[in-house]
Amino acid sequence: MRLAFVLSAALALAPPVAHAQRGGAKNPTVLIREGERLYQAGKYREAAEALKKAHEQAPNPKLIYNIAVALENAGELREALSWYQQYVGNTEGTDPTLLKRSARGIDRIQVLLKKEEQQTAAAEAERQKLQGEAEAAKRRAEEEQLAARRAEEENQRRQQAESARALKSYQRQKIAAFAVGGVAVAGVGAGVLFGMQARDSREKFDAATRVEDKQARADDTKSKALLADIGFGLGLASAITAIILYPKEGPPVEGEVRVTLAPRGAGAGMEVSF
């Protein structure tokens, strides 16, 4: 919908200087041109406001129509409907073509508003449905919590019966891990010791001048280096074994909470150690 020819007609009807600026206010002609410019720029809400000010200073039925058009394009359907109805209800200065357009605009907006009301009603019904589902979910959650508390009590009884066995198993694993860890330390120590001896033999090999001495030092260096490698290898293997053997979880302590599987159909339970 365009305003150009309608606004041009309104410009011709607007009193030019009689409504000139008072206290800095723009005259109707300037306001109408500003409204047309804003409308062409797609600023429909601002265009409607400019045309309203022009209509306040120089009432004109065509301005009423254009205000309605601008408001409709701005998405202000209820306000646009009011201005269309105002134009249709005007007894003087109306244009037959604009009356038909206004009537079509009224029908169009009423259809849109009715659809909007239907969508609002559907949204409200959906909201109520979701609310009902939420309340049902809340009731189910409460029932599951009750079942979880019962499962928790059962888990506590089982945990108390298994507490001594779990503690013994933990202690055995820890002792084994420390024992193997001691072997790892000893192996690394031996590797360091033989490695230092191999380095000393190497230095003596480099310093030797006779073939027999060099051969003896070379054999000694190889044997010490081999022993160092064996020590480091034993230390590394023992360290890895100790890490694997060492318990990843500490012994059950007072107040410790662990998630466990509850009996079938009872949901999740909690295990507490005391």
Buried (B, 14 or more C-beta within 10 A) or exposed (E): EEBEEBBEBBBEBBEEEEBBEEEEBBBBBBBBBBBBBBBEEEBBEBBBBBBBBBBEBBEBBBBBBBBBBBBBBBEBBEBBBBBBBBBBEBEEEBBEEBBEBBBEBBEBBEEBEEEEEEEEEEEEEEEEEEEEEEEEEEEEEEEBEEBBBBBBEBBBEEBEEEBEEBEEEBEEBBEBBEBBBEBBEBBBEBBBBBBEBBBBBBEBBEEBEEEEEBEBBBEBBEBBBEBBBBBBEBBBBBBEBBEEBBBEEEBBEEEBEEEBEBEEEBBEBBBBBE
